[in-house]
Amino acid sequence: MKRVRPGRDLYWVIVGGGVEDTEANYEAALLREIREEIADEAEIVRPFHQLENASGETEHFYLARIKTWNFADRSGPEFPRDDRGEYILEEISLTTEALAELNLLPEKISAALCQALDHGDLLAPA
């Protein structure tokens, strides 16, 4: 999603977020976040990457298949808040060239995606 926030350069993020206390695992949290952020169901393909963020927390990234979405029906708690800026859903070609044109954050996930694309193993089984 493209993020437009006052006082910041444009940047993009991958759909996802935190794990709630009631969720059994990271996968359940991701499926909820997908429902909230793009109003669709998804199939998790496999874990993709982990990284440590600036707060020292481990972030887990997964590959998932999403067939269609309805961004108008998103229900995440961040969307109605005026102080969060805009969330604009954009479909981006999954190529290193397309990713290089984005300010995809965190930078480490952008690098991991580009590396996997370069090696041809992004969609290969883990």
C-alpha positions in Angstrom: 0.0 0.0 0.0 1.2 3.5 -0.8 1.4 5.6 2.4 0.8 9.3 2.1 1.6 11.1 5.4 2.0 14.8 5.9 5.6 15.8 6.3 7.0 12.5 5.0 8.1 11.3 1.6 5.8 8.8 -0.1 6.5 5.2 0.9 5.0 1.8 0.4 4.3 -1.0 2.9 3.3 -4.6 2.7 -0.1 -5.6 4.1 0.2 -6.8 7.6 0.6 -5.8 11.2 0.7 -6.9 14.8 -0.5 -10.1 16.5 -3.4 -9.7 18.8 -3.6 -11.6 22.1 -6.5 -13.7 20.9 -4.7 -15.0 17.8 -3.1 -18.4 17.8 -0.1 -17.6 15.6 1.4 -15.2 13.0 -0.5 -16.8 10.2 -3.9 -16.1 11.9 -2.8 -12.5 12.5 -1.8 -12.1 8.8 -5.2 -13.5 7.6 -7.0 -11.0 9.9 -4.8 -8.1 8.7 -5.6 -9.0 5.1 -9.3 -9.0 5.8 -9.1 -5.7 7.6 -6.7 -3.9 5.2 -8.0 -5.1 1.8 -11.2 -6.9 2.6 -10.4 -10.3 1.2 -9.5 -13.8 2.1 -6.0 -15.2 1.4 -4.1 -18.4 1.2 -0.7 -18.3 3.0 1.8 -20.0 0.7 4.8 -20.1 3.0 7.0 -18.0 5.4 9.2 -15.7 3.3 11.5 -13.7 5.5 12.2 -12.5 9.1 14.0 -9.3 10.1 14.6 -7.4 13.2 13.2 -3.9 13.2 14.6 -0.7 14.9 12.7 -1.6 18.1 14.5 -5.0 18.3 11.3 -6.9 17.4 11.3 -9.7 14.9 9.0 -9.1 12.0 7.7 -12.1 10.0 6.9 -11.9 6.3 4.9 -14.5 4.4 4.0 -15.1 0.8 0.3 -15.2 0.3 -2.1 -15.5 -2.6 -4.9 -13.0 -2.9 -7.3 -13.4 -5.8 -9.4 -10.3 -5.5 -9.9 -7.5 -3.0 -12.4 -4.8 -2.2 -10.5 -1.9 -0.8 -13.7 0.0 -0.3 -14.8 -2.5 2.4 -11.6 -2.4 4.4 -12.2 -2.4 8.2 -8.9 -1.8 9.9 -8.9 0.5 12.9 -6.3 2.8 11.2 -8.4 3.8 8.2 -10.9 6.2 9.8 -8.2 8.0 11.7 -7.3 11.4 10.3 -3.9 11.4 11.9 -2.7 8.3 10.0 -2.6 9.8 6.5 -3.8 7.9 3.4 -3.6 4.2 2.6 -3.7 3.7 -1.2 -3.9 0.2 -2.6 -1.7 -0.2 -5.6 -0.9 -3.3 -7.6 2.9 -3.4 -8.3 4.6 -5.7 -10.8 6.7 -8.2 -8.9 10.0 -7.3 -10.6 13.2 -5.9 -9.3 12.7 -2.9 -11.6 9.3 -2.1 -10.2 10.5 -2.5 -6.7 13.5 -0.3 -7.3 11.1 2.5 -8.2 9.4 2.4 -4.8 10.3 3.5 -1.4 9.2 0.2 0.1 9.7 0.0 3.8 11.3 -1.5 5.6 14.2 -1.4 3.2 15.4 -4.8 4.4 12.2 -6.4 3.0 12.6 -4.7 -0.3 16.2 -6.0 -0.5 15.0 -9.5 0.4 12.3 -9.5 -2.3 14.7 -8.3 -4.9 17.3 -10.9 -4.0 14.6 -13.7 -4.2 13.5 -12.4 -7.5 17.1 -12.2 -8.8 17.6 -15.8 -7.8 14.3 -17.0 -9.2 13.2 -18.6 -5.9 10.5 -16.2 -4.7 7.7 -18.7 -5.4 9.8 -21.8 -5.0 8.9 -24.0 -2.1 10.8 -23.2 1.1 
